[in-house]
């Protein structure tokens, strides 16, 4: 929006009441123009469309949906996903697991094994408080530590065996090693075997739908062998959890029983570039519902302007300017970024608000403390983001 219009709409807003109004859920006269920048804004209509698109697909496939919260780190969003049919959520850290469970979300699956005693103690405590909580293991030594702690606490833990699915960061080898670990889980005191997790992270951002499907087939082939071998060995059927926003519409055919998609709620510039089934260049299944609002702070040089979106707010050169594709972004400093252009852009003035699509949602949401929820230009709600406000990061 042009500077003049922004000032006209915001000069009478009672800024001294800003936080009090948010606390009271009183959003009168609160528009995008009055927000402090840089800040994250969610287009509510596009956001709700994204949630419904994924929920409808999961029901029609059919496949269960247990979306990952490392992208949004928000109980408010998780509740909306569950309301549309998600059977729970997946989390990246024990702190995320605690936040979601204590926020009333059932069926939390923590996707990283508790290797430290800090994490083991917290996983045991959360298992006691929330019997629907599950977490993964991929190592017999960790399983032994979990057993010791669970027996001492007289708690039963629900365990999922993490198996290799193309991403070398975790997962026991498929085949007999994975089955042997599952058997050890079955024979371990105070734990139950719930199934398998197989996250094919390499497939999620493979460009081109057919190439992405080929990669997912390769990554999940060993997983399917493991599941078949486990069945022959008499192990109970359990979940096979994995998948991503990039592979959501293929993995139900490749052996998964539930999806851990996360980015679909907002989308980012890197995901948009992987291409979809209907468009091999641009991923159009889900909308860019989240943008970062920034302010033009200075403009004294031809073809560029300075904005208040810098390194601390995680500016990346791969970010995209909403509605102005001719503009490019450059890093300038901790609190500064540069908008640069060769064609167009000359109408940008000091005080203008510019909206930007960030490159990587997982990292960017970690830098902010809240989402401003907008319907059009009007702010209608504010949702806290875990980390810098409220719950601890780890």
C-alpha angles and dihedrals in degrees: 000000000000118000095245094054091045093054092045092054098043109033093090097045112119097239092179087067095048099108094036091054091051091050089051093044088239107147100167111150090358105138133158090269094066097050121110111247142266093035140144119251126188121207098223097203094052092042092053090047090055093050092049093047092055094041092050091048093050091052093048098044087043109234134128120254122221100164123205116246098196086095100055104016089200130131089199091060094042090055090054091050092051091047088059093052109281110148092216138307139272122230137197100212138032088243091057088048092052093047094051096043094047088048089062100263113141126200098041114176114196107207100202123069119240101249096162125065089237090060094041093053091048093046090051091048092049091048088055094047094042118029090189092065117110134183137184135247130188100170131067092217091058090047090055091052091048091051092051092050094043093050091048091050094041090233131138116225126202110222133194120195112232112217131190114270104170097292112102096205094088146345132095118255115277124247121033097358091057093044091048091053091049089052089052089052089051091053096043120105121248096009135095130207111238102174139264140319119206115172114186099197094166092061096051096074099030105130118242124033097246093046089048092051091049090052092048091050090053094046095048099042093088090046091056090050089053093050091049092048091048090052091053089050090056098250114153119258112258141163123305102204128187141087133115143223088274094054102030095115097051109035096076085070093048101062105275118132096193139024128230096196116158116159095062092084092069110359122209137219095264094052092047088060097059094077129228140239092271097037119032094197105042126036103229102166091096133032130238095251097164127065136168114234115215134174129233102239103176141008121181104129130071116260097010145075133190120238132188093242108102145144095304089056089047101248111186128190087233091062115111130222112234112243094357108078092167091069122092129198128226132183115248107164148308094307102014138077134175129234109203131184143168098191124033121350094098091112090067111115137187108278095028119136116230124190120216134193108222123227102230122024096196092060100035098052087053089066098056135066103210147014118233106214114216136190101194106315095334122096109226103171145359123222121194120235117219116246117039091038125040117339121052118260096234 
